[in-house]
Amino acid sequence: MRTNKWFRQVLCIGITGFLLVCTNNLIAAQGKQATSICQSAKAGCALDLYISNDGNDAWSGRFATADRNKSDGPFKTLQRARDEIRRRKQARAVTVNIRGGDYLLPQTFELSSQDSGTKDCPVTYQAYENETVRLIGGRRITNFKPVTDPAILKRLDGPARGNVMQTDLKAAGISDFGEVAQANKTLELFFQNKPMTLARWPNDSYVKIADVVGGKPFTSHGKTGDKIGKFTYSGDRPKRWQDENDIHLRGYWFWDWASAYQKVESIDTEKHIINIKPPYHHYGYMAGHRFYALNILAELDLPGQWYLDRKSAILYFWPPAEMAKSEILLSMLETVISMTDASYITLDGLTIGFNRGTAVAMNEGEHNNIIGCTLRNIGGKAVVVKGGTNHTVADCQINNTGLGGVVLIGGNRKKLIPANHTALNNHIHNYCRLRNTYAAAVSAKGVGCRIAHNLIHDAPHMAIGISGNDHIIEYNEVYNVCTETDDAGAFYMGRDWTWRGNIVRYNYFHHIGKYKSLCGVTAIYLDDFTSDVEIYGNICYKIYRGVLIGGGRDNAIENNIFIDCDIAVHIDSRGVSWAKYYIDGTNTTLSDRLNAMPYKQPPWSQRYPKLLTLYDDETGVAKYNKVVHNISSGCPKWLHLLYGLTDKIVEVKGNWVGEDPLFVDRKNEDFRLRADSPAFTKGFQKIPIEKIGLYNPCESKK
């Protein structure tokens, strides 16, 4: 946790430019040490190739610029450099130096096993001497002109009529429009390096379902709703939409942690009824819940909004600044770079984006690295790693994504073999543009991934989500997330007894959650029977709830600091109360997931022996949890035990609860303890606060 003014200024302006000078020669390998990306260069066998927009694929690629006669020089395309590496395959490290400029890729840049390096001779694609290199998965569009069609002008709001411009995408050769407002598939418009807003109403808020109509009401957790997509609204705004034929809605239809898009089939403006086109939202609909309408030309009423008529291929746009001096891009490619069965490849210092799906997709392989890159303006996720081992995403700037940041998937759960994937020292923010919920800044699935030293902020829902075993989440700073969701966690996992051995330590969660309709927001949320998690040395400040254990067992909440939270720690035995249907066989989710793992055989039976006796030991009771040596300061409720739990079932000891444990500077969020803090007499151990958050890789090797 860095609290000095210089560091906060670095965070505000973004760290990528600051880091690039240092990262050209560094790889953060599992966060243990930084190693040279050109290990064989010492032997004089390294090969340097060059790419430039002024290059030529017929040249040798051995020079950064063309010679005087322009008869030789850099290549022009990534594909040509890749093919040259294949042709010259030798035992040498290869560095492809990409000159500054924009590279609008007509197709995904694909790397496979034949493009791999080795441990001693890796392959690196890097920005040449820290020049700005943009790999763009979109198309520039121009030829905008004022709207003159009387029928279109009539549909527009008054102030928009003199400001909205139009362009013909068909004339520009663009015919793939994707889907409306769906991550990984939707067409997006970018202006001056920022995503624009699909015309919507209301512009910056939600309206509420007045009532549900028809169907058979159902009840869930005491809430009554309807599974038929028919409901009423208040006011007369939809009367403006009579000429619209592709209206979509985005809403929190039943739960405030489950948003979804729905397409409108029809609107009865006299009875104020909206009919949703099936499939309906699987949780149903409930009066009082939030939604807004989008993809409506009649609602194009503010600068920065746009609309595409998919039948005529005319795009309408109200530019927020002068168009002649601005870059306008449409996302086209699903993926910018894909790596399949490739190994020992590094992407270093590149800016990647303006695509519809995942910017960088990595499948299998080993020891690939994405270092010091900027990944932004992306319709899906920034980086998805599936399978393989020892892949790293480090020192990157990730923002303005539609569906989350980094996904790490790997390891063998049945054998408990770790993947050793790492997300390290990344600055990730504004990462849920097209999906409000369950699109984490970083998520890990499988076995043995590490999420460390990341700065994560500004999102409507969760920051970090994991599933599986033996993951380590440490030294991250998280704030201003879960801003418009309820019953949510900045860190979240849940509903599987077999997800065990995970560690959440030395993280700083603060200023989290604004919207509360029922349950509130939690910093560390172990939902529905999550068990065997070590929660150690974290700081939770100004959050409704610090830690929630929902029915799970064998969890340790130790040596944490809770400051100004409404509730510091909550533990419940929901398995004997409202969630007993998971235990009594009515719902078999937990038992199915348990039986899918070989928990009666090694290594499971040795690592997690308590699974062997789970069914014989009051399965629904949240046993063997402990809350020890924590600090609670300024929290109205320190420990909330629910559904029959007491301190005879939960181990509670050595905690310091009071107003001031003698922080060094509470007002300025310096939560180090003075040497004379009374918490130390209770067994509290010093937290390495100075290590939490982003660090400068030139000075630190974490």
C-alpha positions in Angstrom: 0.0 0.0 0.0 1.7 3.2 -1.1 0.4 6.4 0.5 3.0 9.0 -0.5 1.9 11.7 -3.0 4.4 10.7 -5.7 3.2 7.2 -5.9 -0.5 8.2 -6.0 0.3 10.6 -8.9 2.0 7.7 -10.8 -1.2 5.6 -10.3 -3.4 8.4 -11.6 -1.5 8.9 -14.8 -0.8 5.2 -15.4 2.4 3.3 -14.9 3.0 1.9 -18.3 5.1 4.7 -19.7 7.1 4.8 -16.5 7.7 1.1 -16.6 8.6 0.5 -20.3 12.1 1.9 -19.9 12.7 -0.8 -17.4 10.8 -3.8 -18.8 12.5 -4.3 -22.1 15.1 -6.5 -20.5 13.0 -8.1 -17.8 10.7 -11.0 -17.5 8.8 -11.5 -14.3 9.0 -15.3 -14.0 6.5 -16.4 -11.4 7.3 -13.2 -9.6 10.4 -14.7 -8.1 13.0 -13.0 -10.2 13.5 -11.0 -13.3 15.6 -12.6 -16.0 17.1 -11.5 -19.3 14.9 -12.0 -22.3 18.0 -12.6 -24.4 19.9 -15.1 -22.4 21.9 -16.4 -25.4 22.9 -12.9 -26.5 26.0 -13.2 -24.3 27.2 -15.9 -26.7 26.8 -13.6 -29.7 24.2 -15.7 -31.3 21.1 -13.4 -31.0 19.2 -12.5 -34.1 17.5 -9.1 -34.4 14.7 -8.5 -37.0 12.8 -5.3 -37.6 9.3 -4.3 -38.7 8.2 -0.8 -39.9 5.2 0.7 -41.6 7.8 2.0 -44.1 9.2 -1.5 -44.6 8.8 -4.1 -47.3 8.2 -7.8 -46.8 10.6 -8.4 -49.7 13.5 -7.0 -47.7 15.7 -8.8 -45.3 14.3 -7.4 -42.1 17.8 -7.0 -40.6 17.8 -3.2 -40.4 15.7 -0.7 -38.5 15.4 1.6 -41.4 15.8 1.3 -45.2 19.2 2.0 -46.7 19.8 4.9 -49.0 18.6 3.2 -52.1 15.6 1.7 -50.3 16.6 -1.7 -51.5 16.8 -3.3 -48.1 15.5 -2.7 -44.6 12.8 -3.7 -42.2 9.8 -6.0 -42.9 6.4 -4.5 -43.2 4.3 -7.1 -41.3 4.3 -9.3 -38.3 3.5 -12.3 -40.4 6.6 -11.8 -42.5 8.9 -11.6 -39.4 7.3 -14.7 -38.0 7.8 -16.6 -41.2 11.4 -15.5 -41.3 12.0 -16.9 -37.8 10.5 -20.2 -39.0 12.8 -20.2 -42.0 16.0 -19.3 -40.1 15.2 -21.6 -37.2 18.4 -21.9 -35.3 19.6 -22.1 -31.7 19.5 -18.4 -31.0 17.5 -15.8 -29.2 15.4 -13.8 -31.6 14.1 -10.2 -31.0 11.6 -8.7 -33.4 11.9 -4.9 -33.0 8.7 -3.1 -34.1 9.1 0.5 -35.1 6.6 3.0 -33.8 3.3 3.4 -35.5 -0.1 2.0 -36.0 -0.5 -1.5 -37.5 -4.1 -2.2 -38.5 -4.2 -6.0 -38.7 -6.4 -7.5 -41.4 -6.4 -10.8 -39.5 -5.4 -12.3 -36.2 -1.6 -12.6 -35.8 -1.2 -16.3 -35.1 1.7 -18.0 -33.4 2.0 -21.8 -33.0 4.5 -24.4 -31.8 6.7 -23.8 -34.8 7.2 -20.2 -33.7 8.4 -21.2 -30.2 11.7 -20.2 -28.6 13.4 -22.2 -25.9 14.6 -21.5 -22.3 18.0 -20.3 -23.5 16.9 -18.9 -26.8 13.5 -17.1 -26.4 11.6 -15.2 -29.1 10.6 -11.6 -28.3 8.3 -9.2 -30.1 8.9 -5.8 -28.7 8.5 -2.0 -29.3 11.7 -0.7 -30.8 13.5 1.6 -28.3 10.3 2.3 -26.5 8.6 3.8 -29.5 4.8 3.6 -29.3 3.5 0.6 -31.3 -0.2 0.0 -31.6 -1.5 -3.3 -32.9 -5.1 -2.5 -33.9 -7.8 -5.0 -34.5 -10.2 -2.4 -36.0 -10.8 -0.3 -39.0 -10.6 3.5 -39.4 -13.8 5.1 -40.7 -14.2 8.4 -42.4 -16.5 10.1 -44.9 -18.9 11.4 -42.3 -21.5 13.9 -43.5 -24.5 15.7 -41.9 -27.8 13.9 -41.7 -30.2 15.2 -44.3 -32.9 12.5 -44.5 -36.1 14.0 -43.2 -37.3 10.7 -41.8 -34.1 10.3 -39.8 -34.1 13.9 -38.6 -37.7 13.4 -37.4 -36.6 10.5 -35.2 -33.7 12.5 -33.6 -34.1 14.7 -30.6 -34.1 18.4 -31.4 -30.6 19.3 -30.3 -29.2 16.3 -32.0 -30.4 17.2 -35.5 -27.7 19.6 -36.2 -24.9 17.6 -34.6 -25.4 14.0 -35.6 -23.3 12.8 -38.5 -23.6 9.7 -40.6 -21.4 7.4 -42.7 -22.1 4.4 -45.0 -20.3 1.3 -43.7 -21.2 -0.7 -46.7 -19.5 1.8 -49.0 -16.4 1.4 -46.7 -16.5 -2.3 -47.3 -17.7 -3.2 -43.8 -20.5 -5.7 -43.6 -19.8 -7.7 -40.4 -21.7 -5.9 -37.7 -21.6 -8.6 -35.1 -24.3 -8.7 -32.3 -25.7 -5.8 -30.3 -24.0 -5.2 -27.0 -22.6 -8.7 -26.5 -19.1 -9.0 -25.3 -16.8 -10.8 -27.7 -19.2 -10.2 -30.6 -20.4 -6.6 -30.7 -19.2 -3.9 -33.0 -17.9 -0.9 -31.1 -17.0 2.7 -32.0 -13.9 4.4 -30.6 -13.2 8.2 -30.9 -10.0 9.8 -29.7 -8.9 6.5 -28.2 -12.0 6.1 -26.1 -15.1 3.9 -26.4 -18.3 5.7 -27.4 -21.7 5.0 -26.0 -24.4 3.1 -27.9 -27.5 5.4 -27.9 -29.4 4.7 -24.7 -32.1 5.9 -22.2 -31.6 7.0 -19.5 -28.2 8.3 -20.4 -26.4 7.7 -17.1 -28.9 5.9 -14.8 -31.6 3.2 -14.7 -35.3 3.1 -14.6 -37.3 0.5 -12.7 -39.7 -2.3 -13.5 -43.1 -1.1 -12.3 -44.6 -4.5 -12.0 -44.4 -8.0 -13.6 -47.3 -9.2 -15.8 -48.7 -12.7 -16.4 -46.9 -16.0 -15.9 -46.7 -17.8 -12.6 -45.0 -15.9 -9.8 -42.1 -17.7 -8.1 -40.3 -17.0 -4.9 -36.5 -17.3 -4.2 -34.9 -16.4 -0.9 -38.0 -14.5 0.0 -38.1 -12.5 -3.2 -41.1 -12.8 -5.5 -40.7 -12.5 -9.2 -41.9 -13.9 -12.6 -40.1 -16.1 -15.1 -42.1 -14.7 -18.1 -40.4 -11.7 -19.8 -43.4 -9.3 -19.5 -43.4 -6.2 -17.3 -44.8 -2.7 -17.0 -42.9 0.6 -16.9 -43.7 4.1 -15.7 -43.9 7.2 -17.9 -44.3 7.6 -21.7 -40.8 7.6 -23.0 -41.2 4.5 -25.2 -43.7 6.4 -27.3 -40.6 7.9 -28.9 -39.4 4.5 -30.1 -42.3 3.6 -32.5 -39.9 3.5 -35.5 -37.2 1.4 -33.7 -36.9 -2.3 -34.6 -33.9 -3.5 -32.6 -34.3 -2.3 -29.1 -32.3 -4.0 -26.3 -32.4 -3.7 -22.6 -29.7 -4.1 -20.0 -30.7 -4.7 -16.4 -30.4 -6.3 -13.0 -33.6 -8.2 -13.5 -33.9 -10.2 -10.2 -30.6 -10.2 -8.3 -28.3 -7.2 -8.0 -25.4 -9.4 -8.9 -26.8 -10.8 -12.1 -27.0 -8.3 -15.0 -28.0 -9.3 -18.5 -29.1 -8.0 -21.9 -32.6 -8.7 -23.2 -34.0 -8.0 -26.7 -37.4 -6.4 -26.9 -40.1 -8.2 -28.9 -42.8 -5.5 -28.6 -44.0 -2.6 -26.5 -47.6 -1.7 -25.8 -47.3 2.0 -25.2 -51.0 2.3 -24.1 -50.7 -0.4 -21.4 -47.1 0.4 -20.7 -46.0 -3.2 -21.2 -42.7 -4.4 -22.5 -42.5 -7.9 -23.9 -39.1 -9.5 -23.9 -38.1 -11.8 -26.8 -37.1 -15.3 -25.5 -34.9 -16.6 -24.1 -35.9 -15.0 -20.9 -33.5 -14.1 -18.1 -33.0 -17.4 -16.2 -33.5 -15.8 -12.7 -36.7 -14.1 -13.8 -37.9 -10.5 -13.3 -39.0 -8.6 -10.3 -40.8 -5.3 -9.7 -38.5 -2.5 -8.6 -35.4 -3.8 -10.3 -33.3 -1.7 -12.7 -32.8 -1.5 -16.4 -32.1 0.9 -19.3 -32.8 0.7 -23.0 -30.2 0.9 -25.7 -29.6 0.7 -29.5 -32.2 3.3 -30.2 -31.7 6.1 -32.8 -34.3 8.3 -31.1 -32.2 8.3 -28.0 -29.0 9.5 -29.7 -29.1 12.8 -27.8 -25.7 13.4 -26.3 -22.1 13.9 -27.7 -20.3 10.6 -27.7 -23.4 8.5 -28.5 -23.8 6.5 -31.7 -26.2 4.1 -33.5 -26.0 1.7 -36.4 -28.9 0.9 -38.6 -28.0 -2.7 -39.5 -30.4 -2.8 -42.5 -29.1 0.3 -44.3 -25.5 0.0 -42.9 -25.6 3.7 -42.0 -23.8 4.6 -38.8 -25.0 7.7 -36.9 -22.7 9.5 -34.5 -22.6 12.7 -32.5 -18.9 13.5 -32.2 -17.8 14.9 -28.8 -15.0 16.9 -30.6 -13.9 18.0 -34.0 -13.9 15.0 -36.3 -11.2 16.2 -38.8 -8.5 16.1 -36.1 -9.7 12.9 -34.5 -9.2 9.2 -35.1 -12.4 7.1 -35.4 -12.1 3.3 -35.3 -14.5 0.4 -35.4 -13.6 -2.9 -33.8 -13.4 -5.8 -36.3 -11.1 -8.7 -35.3 -12.3 -11.0 -32.5 -8.6 -11.7 -31.4 -5.6 -9.6 -32.2 -2.9 -12.1 -31.2 -3.3 -15.9 -30.6 -0.7 -18.2 -29.4 -1.4 -22.0 -29.6 1.0 -24.6 -28.3 3.7 -21.9 -28.5 6.4 -21.5 -25.8 9.1 -19.1 -24.7 7.6 -16.1 -26.5 7.4 -12.6 -25.1 5.3 -9.6 -26.1 7.0 -6.6 -24.7 5.9 -2.9 -24.6 3.1 -3.2 -27.2 -0.3 -1.5 -27.2 -3.0 -3.9 -28.3 -6.7 -3.4 -28.8 -9.7 -2.1 -30.8 -11.0 -5.7 -31.2 -14.3 -7.4 -30.3 -13.1 -10.3 -28.3 -10.0 -11.3 -26.4 -6.9 -9.2 -27.3 -4.4 -11.9 -26.6 -5.4 -15.5 -26.5 -2.9 -18.0 -25.2 -3.6 -21.8 -25.4 -1.3 -24.4 -23.9 2.5 -24.0 -24.3 4.9 -22.8 -21.6 6.8 -19.8 -20.4 5.1 -17.2 -22.5 5.2 -13.6 -21.2 3.2 -10.4 -21.8 5.3 -7.7 -20.3 4.8 -3.9 -20.1 2.0 -3.9 -22.6 -1.0 -1.6 -22.8 -4.2 -3.5 -23.5 -7.2 -1.3 -23.8 -10.3 -0.6 -25.9 -11.2 -4.2 -26.1 -14.7 -5.8 -26.4 -13.9 -8.9 -24.4 -11.0 -9.7 -22.1 -7.4 -8.4 -22.3 -5.6 -11.8 -21.9 -6.9 -15.3 -21.6 -4.5 -18.1 -20.8 -5.9 -21.6 -21.2 -3.7 -24.5 -20.2 0.0 -24.8 -20.4 2.4 -23.8 -17.6 4.4 -20.9 -16.3 2.7 -18.1 -18.4 3.0 -14.5 -17.0 1.2 -11.2 -17.6 3.2 -8.5 -15.8 3.7 -4.7 -15.7 0.7 -4.1 -18.0 -1.8 -1.3 -18.2 -5.3 -2.8 -18.8 -8.4 -0.7 -19.1 -11.6 -0.1 -21.1 -12.3 -3.7 -21.7 -15.8 -5.2 -22.1 -15.5 -8.5 -20.3 -12.7 -8.3 -17.7 -8.9 -8.2 -17.6 -6.7 -11.3 -17.3 -7.9 -14.9 -17.1 -5.5 -17.7 -15.9 -6.7 -21.2 -16.5 -4.4 -24.2 -16.0 -3.2 -27.1 -13.8 -4.5 -30.5 -13.3 -7.1 -30.6 -10.6 -7.5 -34.4 -10.3 -3.7 -34.7 -9.7 -3.3 -31.3 -8.0 -0.5 -30.3 -10.4 -0.1 -26.5 -10.5 -0.1 -24.3 -13.6 2.2 -21.7 -12.2 0.6 -18.9 -14.2 1.0 -15.4 -12.9 -0.7 -12.0 -13.1 1.8 -9.6 -11.6 2.1 -5.8 -11.1 -0.7 -4.9 -13.5 -2.8 -1.7 -13.4 -6.3 -2.7 -14.3 -9.4 -0.5 -14.3 -12.7 0.2 -16.1 -12.9 -3.5 -17.2 -16.6 -4.2 -17.4 -18.0 -2.1 -20.2 -20.2 -4.8 -21.8 -20.9 -7.1 -18.9 -21.5 -5.6 -15.5 -21.1 -8.8 -13.4 -18.7 -11.7 -13.1 -16.1 -10.1 -15.4 -13.2 -9.9 -13.0 -10.0 -7.8 -13.4 -8.1 -11.1 -12.8 -9.5 -14.6 -12.4 -7.8 -17.9 -11.9 -9.2 -21.3 -12.5 -7.6 -24.7 -12.0 -4.5 -25.2 -9.7 -1.6 -23.1 -8.6 -1.9 -19.6 -10.1 -0.6 -16.4 -8.5 -2.3 -13.0 -8.6 0.1 -10.4 -7.0 0.9 -6.7 -6.7 -1.9 -5.6 -9.0 -3.8 -2.3 -8.7 -7.5 -2.8 -9.5 -10.2 -0.2 -9.4 -13.4 1.3 -11.0 -15.8 -1.5 -11.8 -19.4 -2.3 -11.1 -18.7 -5.8 -9.7 -15.9 -8.0 -8.6 -12.1 -7.4 -8.8 -10.7 -10.9 -8.3 -12.4 -14.3 -8.7 -11.0 -17.8 -8.4 -12.0 -21.4 -8.6 -9.9 -24.4 -7.9 -7.0 -25.1 -5.6 -3.8 -23.7 -4.3 -4.0 -20.2 -5.8 -2.2 -17.3 -4.1 -3.7 -13.9 -4.1 -1.3 -11.4 -2.4 -0.1 -7.8 -2.2 -2.9 -6.4 -4.4 -4.6 -3.1 -3.9 -8.3 -2.9 -4.7 -10.7 0.0 -4.5 -13.9 1.5 -6.0 -15.2 -1.8 -7.3 -18.7 -3.4 -6.7 -20.0 0.1 -7.3 -23.4 -0.8 -8.6 -24.0 -4.3 -7.4 -25.2 -5.8 -4.1 -24.4 -9.1 -2.3 -21.0 -9.0 -4.1 -17.4 -9.3 -3.2 -14.2 -7.6 -4.3 -12.6 -11.0 -4.0 -15.1 -13.8 -4.6 -15.3 -17.6 -4.8 -18.0 -20.1 -4.0 -20.1 -23.2 -4.1 -17.6 -26.1 -4.2 -16.3 -28.0 -1.2 -13.3 -29.1 -3.2 -11.8 -25.7 -3.9 -9.3 -25.8 -1.1 -5.8 -24.7 -0.2 -6.2 -21.1 -1.5 -4.4 -18.2 0.2 -5.6 -14.6 0.3 -2.9 -12.5 2.1 -1.4 -9.0 2.4 -4.1 -7.3 0.2 -5.5 -3.8 0.7 -9.2 -3.5 0.0 -10.7 -0.1 0.5 -13.6 2.2 -0.4 -15.6 -0.6 -2.0 -19.3 -0.7 -2.8 -21.8 2.1 -3.1 -25.1 0.5 -4.0 -26.9 -1.5 -1.3 -30.4 -3.0 -1.8 -30.2 -6.0 0.6 -27.0 -7.7 1.7 -24.2 -5.2 1.1 -20.7 -5.6 -0.4 -17.9 -7.6 1.1 -14.1 -7.3 0.6 -13.4 -11.1 0.8 -16.4 -13.2 0.0 -16.3 -16.9 0.5 -19.7 -17.8 -0.7 -21.8 -21.0 -0.3 -19.6 -23.5 1.5 -16.2 -22.3 0.4 -13.7 -24.1 2.6 -10.0 -24.2 3.6 -9.0 -20.7 2.7 -6.3 -18.9 4.5 -7.1 -15.2 4.9 -4.1 -13.6 6.4 -2.7 -10.1 6.8 -5.2 -8.2 4.8 -6.5 -4.7 5.4 -10.2 -3.9 4.9 -11.1 -0.2 5.1 -14.4 1.6 4.6 -16.4 -1.4 3.3 -19.8 -2.7 4.5 -18.3 -6.1 5.4 -14.7 -7.2 5.7 -14.9 -11.0 5.4 -17.9 -13.3 4.8 -17.8 -17.0 5.2 -21.1 -18.5 3.9 -21.4 -21.9 5.4 -17.8 -23.1 4.7 -15.4 -24.9 6.9 -11.7 -25.0 7.8 -11.2 -21.3 7.0 -8.7 -19.2 8.9 -9.2 -15.4 9.3 -6.0 -14.4 11.0 -3.9 -11.3 11.5 -6.1 -9.0 9.4 -7.0 -5.3 10.1 -10.6 -4.2 9.7 -11.2 -0.4 9.8 -14.5 1.5 9.6 -16.5 -1.5 8.2 -20.1 -2.0 9.3 -19.3 -5.6 10.0 -15.7 -6.9 10.3 -16.3 -10.6 10.0 -19.5 -12.6 9.2 -19.7 -16.4 9.5 -22.9 -18.4 9.1 -24.1 -22.0 9.1 -26.5 -21.6 6.2 -26.3 -25.3 5.6 -28.7 -25.8 8.5 -30.9 -22.8 7.6 -32.1 -21.4 4.2 -29.4 -23.2 2.2 -30.0 -26.7 3.6 -31.2 -27.8 0.2 -27.6 -28.1 -0.7 -27.1 -30.6 2.1 -30.3 -32.6 2.1 -30.0 -33.8 -1.5 -32.6 -31.4 -2.9 -29.9 -29.6 -4.8 -26.9 -31.8 -5.7 -24.4 -29.1 -6.9 -22.0 -29.6 -4.0 -22.2 -33.4 -4.0 -21.8 -33.6 -7.7 -18.7 -31.4 -7.6 -17.3 -33.4 -4.8 -17.8 -36.7 -6.5 -16.2 -35.3 -9.7 -12.9 -35.2 -7.8 -10.9 -38.3 -6.6 -11.0 -37.0 -3.0 -10.8 -40.6 -1.5 -7.4 -41.2 -3.2 -4.0 -39.6 -3.0 -3.0 -36.9 -3.4 -6.5 -35.6 -2.4 -6.9 -37.9 0.6 -3.5 -36.7 1.9 -3.8 -33.0 1.1 -7.5 -32.7 2.2 -8.3 -35.5 4.6 -11.3 -33.6 6.1 -13.2 -34.3 2.9 -13.2 -38.0 3.8 -15.3 -37.3 6.9 -17.4 -34.5 5.6 -20.7 -36.5 5.4 -20.2 -37.9 8.9 -19.6 -34.6 10.7 -22.7 -32.4 10.7 -22.2 -31.5 7.1 -24.3 -28.3 7.2 -22.5 -26.8 10.2 -19.7 -24.3 9.5 -17.2 -26.0 11.7 -13.4 -25.6 12.2 -13.3 -21.9 11.2 -11.1 -19.7 13.2 -10.9 -16.0 13.8 -7.6 -15.2 15.6 -5.2 -12.3 16.2 -7.2 -9.7 14.1 -7.7 -6.0 14.7 -11.2 -4.4 14.5 -11.2 -0.6 14.7 -14.3 1.6 14.2 -16.5 -1.3 13.1 -20.0 -1.2 14.8 -20.2 -5.0 14.6 -17.0 -6.9 15.1 -18.1 -10.5 14.7 -21.4 -11.7 13.3 -22.1 -15.4 13.9 -25.4 -16.7 12.4 -27.6 -19.7 12.3 -26.5 -21.4 15.5 -22.8 -20.6 15.4 -21.1 -19.6 18.6 -17.5 -19.0 19.7 -17.6 -22.6 20.9 -17.9 -23.8 17.3 -15.8 -21.0 15.8 -12.4 -20.6 17.3 -12.2 -16.9 18.4 -9.1 -15.7 20.3 -6.4 -13.1 20.5 -8.4 -10.4 18.6 -8.0 -6.7 19.5 -11.3 -4.8 19.2 -11.5 -1.1 20.0 -11.3 2.4 18.6 -7.5 3.1 18.1 -4.9 0.4 18.0 -2.3 3.2 17.5 -2.0 3.4 13.7 0.9 5.6 12.5 -1.4 7.9 10.5 -5.0 6.8 10.3 -6.2 9.9 8.6 -3.9 9.4 5.6 -4.4 5.6 5.4 -1.1 4.7 6.9 -2.2 1.7 8.8 1.1 0.6 10.1 1.1 0.1 13.9 3.2 2.0 16.3 5.6 -0.1 18.3 3.5 0.4 21.4 0.3 -0.8 19.8 -1.7 -3.0 22.3 -2.6 -5.3 19.4 0.9 -6.8 19.6 0.2 -8.0 23.1 -2.6 -10.1 21.6 -0.3 -11.9 19.2 -0.8 -9.6 16.1 2.1 -9.7 13.7 3.4 -6.9 11.6 1.9 -6.7 8.0 4.4 -5.8 5.2 2.3 -2.8 4.1 5.1 -1.3 2.2 5.0 -4.1 -0.3 1.3 -3.9 -1.1 0.3 -2.7 -4.6 2.3 -1.8 -7.7 6.0 -1.5 -7.6 8.7 -0.2 -9.9 10.4 -3.3 -11.5 13.6 -1.3 -12.0 14.0 -1.2 -8.2 12.2 -4.3 -6.9 12.1 -7.9 -7.8 9.1 -9.4 -6.1 
